[in-house]
Amino acid sequence: MTPGLPPMNPAIPYSPVVILPLMALVSILLLLRLRGRMTALRAFVALATAVYAVVAFAKVLLPFEIVIGSARDNLPPWTVFVELVPLSSWADDPAGIILNTLLFVPFGMLLPLVTRIRSYGRIVGAAALVSLGIEVVQLVLGVTISTGRIFEVDDLLANTLGGAIGALVYAVARRVPPLRRVIRAAEIPDRISPPPPRSSSERQQVETPDTFARPRAR
């Protein structure tokens, strides 16, 4: 929170943050079900991703309050909402840095399971871009409606580090044969298409009766 802000109005509710990820979760599960690609493991991955999205979004953006009316006359300049000195808060707020790092560890682990982004570098890059987007949104909201959130480069670094750790866990797990089989089974297909049709020989085995079957006893 930015120091020196005047009293604010009641906080924005959490309900919109919960509804959108749940809608996405239901859509993915229905599509998997209709296409015959639903498994308990994939359903768990989709549910875990939705829950993580809700928790992460609520942690970085909510709750926030809005300064309106004459209270905005006493607001500090926009430069107060920007902290660009790297590592400036690591000594003063180590707990916050650790939490911001841990917040993005699941991101690095779940992203390759639900998208086609599966290389280490691309996962880390995606974590950095998402974190940058969050910081920009915090800056815009802080300047425009005075939510009290600020742009901190330390948060960006910590989030990216967390994404890198999660990506490393995914990469290492994929090299362990037993875990690799589980991960491949958990990955949501790139294209959720129907299962491949049976070959002609398989169809013939199903459709053609066994001519050598033992005759039924009379």
Backbone bond lengths (Angstrom), bond angles and torsions (degrees), N, CA, C in turn:
res aa  C-N    CA-C-N  psi(-1)  N-CA   C-N-CA  omega(-1)  CA-C   N-CA-C  phi
1 M - - - 1.452 - - 1.520 109.53 -
2 T 1.336 116.71 143.45 1.453 121.20 179.97 1.512 109.66 -82.21
3 P 1.351 119.29 127.74 1.453 120.66 -178.89 1.517 110.85 -69.69
4 G 1.331 115.64 153.47 1.450 120.08 174.31 1.505 115.00 87.04
5 L 1.321 119.50 4.77 1.453 120.81 179.76 1.522 110.14 -78.78
6 P 1.336 117.36 145.37 1.460 120.88 178.16 1.513 111.34 -72.89
7 P 1.348 116.92 170.94 1.470 119.64 178.47 1.513 111.67 -55.97
8 M 1.312 115.95 146.74 1.455 121.39 -173.40 1.515 110.91 -117.98
9 N 1.309 115.01 168.77 1.448 122.80 178.04 1.521 110.39 -82.51
10 P 1.343 119.12 169.21 1.468 120.98 -179.63 1.514 112.73 -55.17
11 A 1.307 115.30 152.66 1.462 121.39 -174.41 1.518 111.55 -71.29
12 I 1.347 115.23 155.78 1.455 122.29 175.32 1.531 108.44 -69.77
13 P 1.329 119.68 136.30 1.471 120.87 -177.99 1.519 112.29 -69.65
14 Y 1.323 114.95 163.46 1.456 121.81 -178.41 1.527 113.12 -85.43
15 S 1.319 118.35 -17.11 1.465 120.86 -169.72 1.523 114.34 -54.94
16 P 1.362 121.46 -42.27 1.471 118.60 179.39 1.519 112.98 -62.22
17 V 1.341 116.67 -30.18 1.460 120.28 -179.25 1.520 111.02 -69.88
18 V 1.319 116.66 -31.38 1.458 120.82 -178.60 1.523 111.35 -80.03
19 I 1.324 117.17 -36.33 1.462 121.11 -172.50 1.523 111.88 -66.19
20 L 1.328 118.17 -46.61 1.468 120.71 -174.36 1.530 112.47 -63.22
21 P 1.348 120.20 -49.87 1.470 118.24 176.93 1.521 113.29 -61.45
22 L 1.330 117.78 -35.70 1.462 119.53 178.55 1.522 111.36 -66.66
23 M 1.335 117.19 -37.53 1.462 120.34 176.25 1.525 110.34 -63.27
24 A 1.342 116.37 -42.47 1.465 119.90 177.75 1.525 110.85 -63.75
25 L 1.333 116.79 -39.71 1.465 120.96 178.88 1.521 111.22 -61.66
26 V 1.328 116.67 -48.12 1.463 120.52 -179.81 1.522 110.76 -61.63
27 S 1.336 117.13 -39.98 1.467 120.51 -179.94 1.524 111.41 -63.19
28 I 1.339 116.60 -44.33 1.469 120.46 -179.89 1.527 110.80 -64.27
29 L 1.318 116.68 -44.49 1.465 119.94 -179.03 1.526 111.60 -64.54
30 L 1.331 117.08 -41.13 1.461 119.80 178.44 1.521 111.30 -64.40
31 L 1.352 115.83 -41.27 1.462 119.45 -179.90 1.520 110.92 -65.20
32 L 1.327 116.43 -42.68 1.462 119.72 176.90 1.522 111.06 -61.54
33 R 1.317 115.88 -40.75 1.463 120.11 -179.35 1.522 111.44 -66.20
34 L 1.334 116.25 -44.84 1.459 119.70 -178.05 1.521 111.66 -66.71
35 R 1.331 116.94 -31.75 1.462 121.03 -178.41 1.521 112.68 -90.02
36 G 1.298 117.52 3.16 1.455 119.91 178.31 1.513 114.03 72.25
37 R 1.329 118.47 22.59 1.465 121.76 -179.50 1.528 112.42 -110.36
38 M 1.313 116.83 10.72 1.454 120.39 -178.42 1.526 111.10 -75.53
39 T 1.321 115.27 129.47 1.459 122.02 170.61 1.522 107.52 -135.21
40 A 1.307 116.13 160.71 1.463 119.60 179.40 1.524 110.94 -61.81
41 L 1.333 116.71 -36.54 1.458 120.74 -178.90 1.522 111.23 -67.49
42 R 1.325 117.25 -43.44 1.461 120.19 178.50 1.524 111.62 -67.87
43 A 1.320 116.62 -35.99 1.464 119.81 175.88 1.525 110.50 -63.32
44 F 1.323 116.68 -39.22 1.464 120.59 178.10 1.523 110.86 -65.21
45 V 1.332 117.41 -42.09 1.462 121.02 178.77 1.525 110.70 -62.27
46 A 1.328 116.94 -44.28 1.464 120.26 178.95 1.522 111.03 -62.90
47 L 1.328 116.89 -42.28 1.462 120.57 178.83 1.526 111.01 -65.22
48 A 1.326 117.20 -43.49 1.462 120.90 179.25 1.521 110.98 -62.13
49 T 1.329 117.19 -38.87 1.463 120.84 179.01 1.517 111.11 -65.42
50 A 1.331 117.33 -42.25 1.464 120.82 179.39 1.525 111.15 -64.71
51 V 1.322 116.84 -44.28 1.462 120.54 179.02 1.522 110.21 -63.20
52 Y 1.328 116.99 -43.01 1.461 120.59 178.89 1.521 111.19 -62.15
53 A 1.330 117.48 -41.64 1.462 120.58 179.61 1.524 111.13 -61.10
54 V 1.320 116.82 -41.98 1.467 120.49 178.81 1.528 110.75 -63.70
55 V 1.328 116.53 -48.26 1.464 120.71 -177.60 1.527 110.92 -64.21
56 A 1.336 117.05 -45.02 1.461 120.64 -178.08 1.523 111.23 -65.28
57 F 1.326 116.60 -44.77 1.463 119.98 -179.25 1.523 110.55 -63.38
58 A 1.331 116.55 -43.09 1.459 119.89 179.39 1.523 111.25 -64.81
59 K 1.333 116.77 -35.06 1.464 120.28 -178.50 1.518 111.58 -69.00
60 V 1.329 118.13 -41.18 1.458 119.79 -172.11 1.524 113.53 -90.82
61 L 1.329 118.45 -22.10 1.462 119.60 -175.18 1.525 114.49 -123.03
62 L 1.310 118.51 -18.97 1.462 120.38 -174.97 1.526 110.28 -126.31
63 P 1.346 116.35 158.60 1.464 125.10 -9.66 1.521 110.42 -79.06
64 F 1.301 117.56 152.22 1.456 119.55 172.20 1.519 109.62 -132.24
65 E 1.323 114.14 154.23 1.447 120.88 -178.41 1.519 108.92 -115.82
66 I 1.302 116.52 161.23 1.460 121.56 -173.23 1.520 109.81 -118.85
67 V 1.328 116.01 132.14 1.457 121.77 174.81 1.517 108.34 -93.46
68 I 1.313 117.45 123.78 1.462 121.22 -179.05 1.521 109.58 -131.56
69 G 1.325 114.97 167.15 1.456 121.29 174.95 1.518 112.67 69.56
70 S 1.324 115.62 -147.16 1.462 121.29 -175.04 1.522 112.50 -68.04
71 A 1.322 117.33 -16.96 1.466 119.79 179.35 1.518 112.02 -62.72
72 R 1.342 116.97 -23.89 1.465 120.01 -179.21 1.523 112.20 -71.56
73 D 1.324 117.80 -14.35 1.466 120.02 -179.15 1.521 111.76 -66.95
74 N 1.316 117.73 -24.07 1.463 121.66 -177.21 1.526 113.43 -99.90
75 L 1.330 116.47 11.18 1.461 119.23 -178.59 1.524 111.30 -70.93
76 P 1.332 117.72 147.03 1.464 120.82 176.81 1.522 110.86 -73.18
77 P 1.348 118.29 165.92 1.477 120.22 177.44 1.521 111.34 -65.47
78 W 1.357 115.31 163.55 1.465 119.90 -174.15 1.527 112.37 -64.38
79 T 1.346 116.53 -23.82 1.467 118.65 -179.08 1.525 112.38 -63.99
80 V 1.335 116.73 -21.81 1.465 119.93 177.72 1.525 110.77 -66.80
81 F 1.333 116.28 -23.36 1.462 121.24 -176.52 1.532 112.44 -87.43
82 V 1.325 118.20 7.78 1.463 121.64 -177.42 1.522 109.46 -126.19
83 E 1.315 116.19 128.52 1.463 122.35 175.76 1.524 107.78 -127.31
84 L 1.339 115.67 101.51 1.459 121.27 -173.13 1.524 113.45 -103.73
85 V 1.317 118.30 0.69 1.464 120.55 -179.37 1.526 108.51 -82.11
86 P 1.333 117.47 114.29 1.473 118.78 -177.91 1.522 112.20 -68.05
87 L 1.319 114.92 145.68 1.464 124.17 176.77 1.528 113.06 65.15
88 S 1.329 117.88 14.43 1.461 119.95 -177.48 1.523 112.75 -71.56
89 S 1.320 117.49 -28.27 1.470 119.94 -177.36 1.524 112.85 -104.56
90 W 1.323 118.08 1.50 1.463 120.39 -176.10 1.533 111.43 -67.17
91 A 1.331 116.73 -33.62 1.466 119.78 179.17 1.522 111.46 -83.55
92 D 1.335 117.03 -36.27 1.466 120.98 -176.94 1.527 112.51 -78.67
93 D 1.332 117.75 -31.90 1.462 121.13 -175.65 1.530 110.28 -136.43
94 P 1.342 117.53 64.97 1.477 118.89 -178.99 1.519 112.68 -63.76
95 A 1.340 117.16 -32.83 1.466 119.39 179.73 1.522 110.86 -64.15
96 G 1.336 116.66 -40.89 1.461 120.12 178.38 1.517 112.00 -64.24
97 I 1.326 116.60 -38.81 1.463 120.39 178.78 1.528 110.39 -65.94
98 I 1.329 116.51 -42.00 1.469 120.12 179.13 1.526 110.59 -63.28
99 L 1.336 116.75 -43.03 1.463 120.26 179.59 1.525 111.33 -63.94
100 N 1.344 116.80 -41.73 1.463 119.80 178.68 1.525 111.55 -66.23
101 T 1.320 116.80 -31.55 1.464 120.02 176.28 1.528 110.63 -70.27
102 L 1.326 116.00 -48.14 1.468 120.13 -179.78 1.523 111.87 -64.07
103 L 1.330 116.60 -29.15 1.461 120.28 -177.91 1.518 111.89 -60.64
104 F 1.335 117.53 -32.48 1.463 120.63 -175.53 1.523 113.11 -100.45
105 V 1.320 118.86 -0.24 1.467 119.79 174.93 1.527 111.12 -61.77
106 P 1.339 119.73 -46.31 1.474 118.66 175.85 1.519 112.91 -61.89
107 F 1.323 117.59 -29.77 1.466 120.19 177.82 1.518 110.66 -59.01
108 G 1.341 116.01 -47.82 1.456 119.90 -179.91 1.510 113.65 -66.61
109 M 1.338 117.36 -24.11 1.458 120.88 179.66 1.527 112.47 -87.25
110 L 1.337 116.96 -36.01 1.460 120.58 -175.38 1.526 113.11 -86.11
111 L 1.331 117.21 -31.52 1.468 119.60 -175.85 1.523 112.73 -55.23
112 P 1.343 120.18 -47.42 1.470 118.85 179.82 1.524 113.79 -68.96
113 L 1.329 117.49 -15.49 1.461 119.82 178.50 1.521 112.40 -82.04
114 V 1.328 117.29 -25.97 1.469 120.35 -174.45 1.524 112.86 -114.40
115 T 1.338 118.17 -3.26 1.462 121.45 178.44 1.524 109.52 -135.37
116 R 1.327 115.48 179.66 1.466 121.20 177.12 1.522 111.64 -87.82
117 I 1.324 117.79 1.39 1.467 121.91 179.38 1.523 107.81 -82.63
118 R 1.331 116.40 102.07 1.461 119.63 -173.49 1.527 114.03 -130.36
119 S 1.321 118.60 -3.72 1.458 119.31 175.58 1.531 109.03 -85.61
120 Y 1.331 115.58 151.57 1.466 120.10 -175.15 1.526 111.55 -59.28
121 G 1.324 116.28 -47.65 1.456 119.79 -177.47 1.518 112.84 -62.47
122 R 1.327 117.08 -40.19 1.465 120.41 -179.35 1.521 111.49 -69.86
123 I 1.328 117.18 -34.86 1.467 119.61 177.41 1.527 110.27 -65.45
124 V 1.335 116.77 -46.00 1.464 120.51 178.85 1.527 110.30 -63.12
125 G 1.331 116.86 -42.05 1.459 119.93 177.67 1.515 112.26 -62.03
126 A 1.335 116.47 -40.03 1.466 120.14 177.96 1.523 110.73 -64.62
127 A 1.324 117.19 -40.07 1.466 120.34 177.74 1.524 110.84 -61.97
128 A 1.333 116.34 -42.20 1.464 119.94 178.83 1.527 111.26 -64.47
129 L 1.330 117.25 -42.10 1.465 120.52 -179.35 1.527 111.34 -66.49
130 V 1.328 116.90 -42.90 1.467 119.84 178.97 1.528 110.17 -63.95
131 S 1.328 116.91 -43.24 1.459 119.96 178.58 1.527 111.06 -63.61
132 L 1.328 116.72 -41.08 1.466 119.98 177.41 1.523 110.64 -61.66
133 G 1.327 116.50 -42.18 1.459 119.94 177.72 1.519 111.88 -60.75
134 I 1.329 116.55 -41.04 1.466 120.45 178.57 1.523 110.54 -63.11
135 E 1.334 116.70 -44.38 1.460 119.89 -179.45 1.528 111.36 -64.39
136 V 1.324 117.39 -38.98 1.466 120.63 178.28 1.527 110.18 -64.79
137 V 1.322 116.77 -42.81 1.469 120.20 177.53 1.524 110.33 -61.73
138 Q 1.316 117.29 -42.04 1.459 120.30 177.69 1.522 111.09 -61.30
139 L 1.330 116.88 -40.67 1.460 120.49 178.89 1.522 111.06 -64.95
140 V 1.328 116.54 -47.08 1.465 120.39 -178.85 1.525 110.66 -62.08
141 L 1.322 116.84 -44.62 1.463 119.85 179.04 1.521 111.40 -65.80
142 G 1.325 116.43 -37.41 1.455 119.32 179.63 1.514 112.61 -66.01
143 V 1.334 116.83 -37.60 1.464 120.91 -178.54 1.523 111.61 -78.57
144 T 1.342 117.04 -39.11 1.464 120.21 -172.39 1.528 113.37 -85.30
145 I 1.330 117.65 -48.28 1.462 118.99 -177.22 1.527 111.65 -119.00
146 S 1.331 115.80 9.49 1.465 121.39 170.70 1.526 112.80 57.09
147 T 1.315 115.07 59.84 1.465 119.91 179.83 1.525 112.70 -80.31
148 G 1.323 117.10 -12.98 1.455 120.15 -177.41 1.510 114.02 89.13
149 R 1.336 117.99 -4.24 1.468 122.06 177.06 1.523 109.10 -85.36
150 I 1.339 115.89 149.22 1.455 120.00 -178.63 1.526 110.33 -130.82
151 F 1.332 115.50 166.86 1.466 123.29 175.94 1.523 107.20 -90.73
152 E 1.329 116.52 118.60 1.460 121.47 179.60 1.521 109.69 -125.13
153 V 1.319 115.91 123.20 1.457 119.45 179.68 1.528 110.73 -68.05
154 D 1.326 117.37 -26.88 1.465 119.65 177.81 1.529 111.30 -65.22
155 D 1.331 116.47 -36.29 1.468 119.40 175.85 1.523 110.45 -63.59
156 L 1.319 116.15 -40.57 1.466 121.02 178.34 1.525 110.88 -61.47
157 L 1.327 116.52 -44.42 1.466 120.48 179.74 1.528 111.17 -65.98
158 A 1.332 116.60 -42.63 1.465 119.96 -178.94 1.528 111.26 -66.45
159 N 1.334 116.98 -42.50 1.463 120.22 178.25 1.521 111.26 -62.12
160 T 1.328 116.55 -43.29 1.467 120.35 179.87 1.524 110.86 -64.20
161 L 1.328 116.29 -39.70 1.465 120.21 176.68 1.525 110.60 -61.82
162 G 1.330 116.68 -42.35 1.461 119.78 177.74 1.515 112.30 -62.40
163 G 1.341 116.44 -42.63 1.460 119.78 176.60 1.517 112.07 -61.94
164 A 1.343 116.50 -37.82 1.465 120.40 178.49 1.527 111.00 -66.01
165 I 1.328 117.03 -39.07 1.469 120.13 177.95 1.529 110.45 -64.86
166 G 1.327 116.27 -44.69 1.459 119.60 178.22 1.515 112.42 -62.25
167 A 1.340 116.48 -40.57 1.464 120.44 177.94 1.521 111.02 -64.53
168 L 1.333 116.59 -36.26 1.467 120.31 178.22 1.530 110.67 -66.50
169 V 1.328 116.73 -41.05 1.467 120.29 177.18 1.525 110.15 -60.56
170 Y 1.332 116.84 -43.98 1.468 120.96 178.71 1.525 110.96 -62.48
171 A 1.343 116.60 -45.28 1.463 120.36 -177.56 1.526 111.43 -64.44
172 V 1.331 116.86 -42.48 1.466 120.26 179.89 1.527 110.40 -67.08
173 A 1.329 116.92 -43.34 1.463 120.37 -179.47 1.521 111.40 -62.41
174 R 1.318 116.62 -33.27 1.466 119.93 -178.28 1.528 111.94 -72.25
175 R 1.327 117.07 -14.78 1.463 120.42 178.47 1.530 112.30 -91.08
176 V 1.310 116.92 -9.39 1.468 121.08 177.94 1.524 107.77 -92.13
177 P 1.345 118.46 116.85 1.473 120.65 -172.00 1.522 115.35 -49.80
178 P 1.339 120.41 -49.64 1.476 118.10 -179.45 1.527 112.40 -62.16
179 L 1.343 116.39 -41.16 1.460 119.98 179.89 1.517 111.42 -71.12
180 R 1.340 116.34 -33.39 1.466 119.33 179.83 1.521 111.10 -60.88
181 R 1.311 117.46 -40.03 1.464 120.36 179.03 1.528 111.01 -64.76
182 V 1.327 116.17 -40.42 1.470 119.69 179.14 1.523 110.50 -66.55
183 I 1.339 116.92 -42.40 1.462 120.82 -178.79 1.518 110.70 -63.94
184 R 1.323 116.97 -43.95 1.464 119.49 179.23 1.521 111.41 -62.86
185 A 1.325 116.31 -35.77 1.464 119.21 177.80 1.519 111.80 -71.51
186 A 1.347 116.55 -27.18 1.468 120.36 -178.12 1.517 112.47 -84.55
187 E 1.327 117.35 -23.50 1.464 120.28 -177.30 1.523 110.63 -63.85
188 I 1.326 115.70 128.42 1.456 120.20 175.23 1.520 107.64 -72.35
189 P 1.334 119.38 129.32 1.468 121.33 -175.83 1.522 112.04 -55.21
190 D 1.357 115.21 148.26 1.464 120.33 178.34 1.518 110.84 -57.12
191 R 1.311 115.37 -44.08 1.454 121.27 176.67 1.524 107.91 -123.43
192 I 1.303 115.33 117.52 1.462 119.37 -177.12 1.519 108.42 -79.69
193 S 1.319 115.29 81.87 1.459 121.80 -178.34 1.517 109.14 -106.62
194 P 1.334 116.92 164.18 1.468 119.10 178.82 1.517 110.83 -62.01
195 P 1.326 118.25 157.14 1.463 121.10 177.25 1.522 110.41 -58.69
196 P 1.337 117.97 148.36 1.460 120.16 -179.83 1.519 111.37 -60.32
197 P 1.342 117.76 143.91 1.472 120.06 -179.55 1.518 110.94 -67.22
198 R 1.296 115.19 156.06 1.452 119.72 178.12 1.512 110.32 -69.77
199 S 1.319 114.71 149.55 1.455 119.27 176.55 1.522 109.59 -70.78
200 S 1.343 115.38 165.67 1.462 119.99 -178.83 1.521 111.52 -61.66
201 S 1.335 117.02 -36.57 1.466 119.55 179.87 1.523 111.16 -67.39
202 E 1.374 116.35 -38.55 1.457 119.42 178.49 1.520 110.95 -66.75
203 R 1.341 116.26 -41.53 1.459 119.51 178.10 1.519 110.93 -63.73
204 Q 1.357 115.75 -37.99 1.462 119.41 -179.36 1.523 110.66 -66.14
205 Q 1.360 116.08 -37.45 1.453 119.06 178.71 1.519 111.60 -65.43
206 V 1.344 115.87 -33.82 1.455 119.37 179.94 1.511 111.36 -76.88
207 E 1.360 116.34 -40.34 1.453 120.43 -173.22 1.525 112.78 -84.08
208 T 1.363 117.80 -30.60 1.461 120.90 -176.06 1.512 110.35 -88.71
209 P 1.332 119.32 126.86 1.471 120.20 179.24 1.518 110.61 -69.68
210 D 1.279 115.36 156.45 1.463 121.63 179.87 1.530 108.46 -75.23
211 T 1.351 115.83 110.08 1.473 120.20 -176.52 1.517 112.28 -71.96
212 F 1.347 115.34 -17.51 1.461 118.47 -179.07 1.527 111.86 -100.69
213 A 1.302 114.65 14.47 1.465 117.21 179.39 1.520 110.17 -66.05
214 R 1.299 115.66 145.89 1.462 120.98 -179.51 1.532 109.06 -65.27
215 P 1.332 117.44 131.40 1.464 119.39 -179.72 1.513 111.15 -62.87
216 R 1.300 113.83 145.98 1.452 120.14 -178.44 1.534 109.23 -69.54
217 A 1.303 116.24 134.89 1.478 120.97 179.85 1.515 110.36 -67.85
218 R 1.361 114.52 137.66 1.470 120.01 -179.77 1.520 110.65 -91.38
